[in-house]
Each structure stands twice: as C-alpha cells, then as structure tokens.
Amino acid sequence: MARGAAPPPAGVIPLVPRYTVFIHRRAEKELLSLPKHVIERFRKVFEMLEEDPYRPRPGCDIRLVKGHPHVRAVRVGSYRGIYEVVEDDKAVWFTKFGPRRSVYG
C-alpha cells in the first residue's frame, strides 16, 4: 500500500489478480494459430482465471479432464485450452490450445 493511502473499507476486496496466467511456448504457437476472434475470447478468459481458476461462470466454462485430477479444460466455442493450477506459485499454466477433437489426445 502506498504511503498515506487509506486502507480499503471493511468488506471490500481489492481488485488485484490472485493468480498469474502463463502459457508454455508450444501452447502459445497453438493459440496464435487460432482465429483472431477466438484469441480475443481466450484473453477475456485469462482475465477471469486470474481471479479464480476453479469456478465456472458465463464466458468461462471450466471442466476437469477425465483421468487427470489436476488438469482442467476451458471452452471457447469449439476450441479448448488445457491448463493446470500450481497453488504454491498462484500460477495457471496453459499447455495446449486447439479444437476439441485434438486437444485431449
């Protein structure tokens, strides 16, 4: 907190991202190969995941990936982003992006 700044009122949570989103190098190439409108929608999803990477909500459809207890998938139209949450670092790591039929293999 800056010197002289008043603390936030009781019950008010500051809007500071709790998590940081990271994208592996290979996943970044996959993301950039998607249509531009899909990339923009993923950017909005990244902002929502910074607040809470576990809670599904409108525009941020999150599911656990079967057989992988710590891996999640977020849906953007017919595309998916696969990620893992690293609680120790408060980090969200994306490892894969692509059409539904190809990301789960």
Secondary structure as UniProt FT lines:
FT   TURN            3..4
FT   TURN            10..11
FT   STRAND          20..23
FT   HELIX           25..32
FT   HELIX           36..51
FT   TURN            58..59
FT   STRAND          60..65
FT   TURN            66..67
FT   STRAND          68..76
FT   TURN            77..78
FT   STRAND          79..86
FT   HELIX           87..89
FT   STRAND          91..99
FT   HELIX           100..103
//
